[in-house]
């Protein structure tokens, strides 16, 4: 699970994998639970910032690997795509006719995630280029639904409170130096875009 100042989230997944040479097809089922943190219980624009929600989604992912190494490739390409659809059951406080009521909703959501990496050797170094794309389609969203860049899982020190949205994209170029073994050092610039950063 992940904890943020506005929301506490946990996601569990099950899947069945079919290997097709360098490609892999995975049927996926996911359950996602979100609860508001201390700041998430605030009313913003007459609505609770983060709703309590439980989502169940199903879909598939496709991945393709054609690289010269698994952990630290210097040549080749990696592709990943995932599509999920499901329903989100949520309840939150809303102000209606000067009264604060707890409202329940059942929302349809679609999620798409894509990733590509391309590795090229260059004078003893490795040039790693790529892009990431995350898209959420839903009639209504709150802060717990948004895609975010950064967090502790990334070396790129993004401000996750600012880079959050229904549609989030990123392009990257890394210059890597690969010593003996699977480790490497890297230098990176970065660029990206974020659409509909506010719910």
DAZI-V420832 format. One record per pair of residues at least 6 apart in sequence whose C-alpha atoms are under 6 Angstrom apart, sorted by sequence separation. I is the first residue (numbers start at 1). J is the second residue. D is the distance in whole Angstrom. If there is no record, write none. Layout:
i = <I;I>
j = <J;J>
d = <D;D>
//
This chain:
i = <18;42;43;67;94;120;178;2;18;41;42;68;94;120;177;1;17;67;93;119;150;177;1;17;40;67;93;119;176;16;40;66;67;92;118;150;176;16;66;92;118;149;175;15;91;117;148;175;15;65;91;117;174;14;36;64;90;116;149;174;14;64;90;116;148;13;63;89;115;148;13;35;63;89;115;147;12;34;62;88;114;146;147;172;12;34;62;88;114;146;11;33;61;87;113;146;171;11;33;61;87;113;171;10;32;60;86;87;112;170;10;32;60;86;112;169;9;31;59;85;111;169;9;31;59;85;111;8;30;58;84;110;168;8;30;57;58;84;110;7;29;57;83;109;167;7;29;57;83;109;165;6;7;28;56;82;136;165;166;6;28;56;82;135;165;5;28;55;81;135;165;6;7;27;55;81;134;164;6;26;54;80;134;26;54;80;133;25;53;79;133;25;53;79;132;24;52;78;132;24;52;78;131;23;51;77;131;23;51;77;130;22;76;130;22;76;129;48;75;129;48;74;75;128;74;128;47;74;127;46;127;46;126;126;125;74;125;142;141;50;50;72;71>
j = <24;48;49;73;100;126;184;9;25;48;49;75;101;127;184;9;25;75;101;127;158;185;10;26;49;76;102;128;185;26;50;76;77;102;128;160;186;27;77;103;129;160;186;27;103;129;160;187;28;78;104;130;187;28;50;78;104;130;163;188;29;79;105;131;163;29;79;105;131;164;30;52;80;106;132;164;30;52;80;106;132;164;165;190;31;53;81;107;133;165;31;53;81;107;133;166;191;32;54;82;108;134;192;32;54;82;108;109;134;192;33;55;83;109;135;192;33;55;83;109;135;193;34;56;84;110;136;34;56;84;110;136;194;35;57;84;85;111;137;35;57;85;111;137;195;36;58;86;112;138;194;36;37;58;86;112;166;195;196;37;59;87;113;166;196;37;60;87;113;167;197;39;40;60;88;114;167;197;40;60;88;114;168;61;89;115;168;61;89;115;169;62;90;116;169;62;90;116;170;63;91;117;170;63;91;117;171;64;92;118;171;64;118;172;65;119;172;92;119;173;93;119;120;173;120;174;94;121;174;94;175;95;175;176;176;126;177;199;199;142;143;182;182>
d = <6;6;6;6;5;6;4;5;5;6;6;6;5;5;6;6;6;6;5;6;5;5;4;4;5;4;4;5;6;6;5;5;6;5;6;6;4;5;5;6;5;6;5;5;5;6;6;5;4;5;4;4;6;6;5;6;6;5;6;5;5;5;5;6;6;6;5;6;6;4;4;5;4;5;5;5;6;6;6;6;6;6;5;5;5;5;5;5;5;5;6;6;5;5;6;5;6;4;5;4;5;5;6;6;6;6;6;6;6;4;5;5;6;6;5;6;6;6;6;6;6;5;4;5;4;5;5;6;6;5;6;6;5;5;5;6;6;5;5;6;6;5;6;6;5;4;4;4;5;5;6;6;4;6;6;6;5;6;6;5;5;6;5;6;5;6;5;6;6;4;4;5;6;4;4;4;6;5;4;5;6;6;5;5;5;5;6;6;5;6;4;5;4;5;6;6;5;6;5;5;6;5;5;6;6;6;4;4;5;5;6;6;6;5;5;5;6;6;5;4;5;6;5;6;6;5;4;6;6;6;5;5;6;5;6;5;5;5;5;6;6;5;6>
//
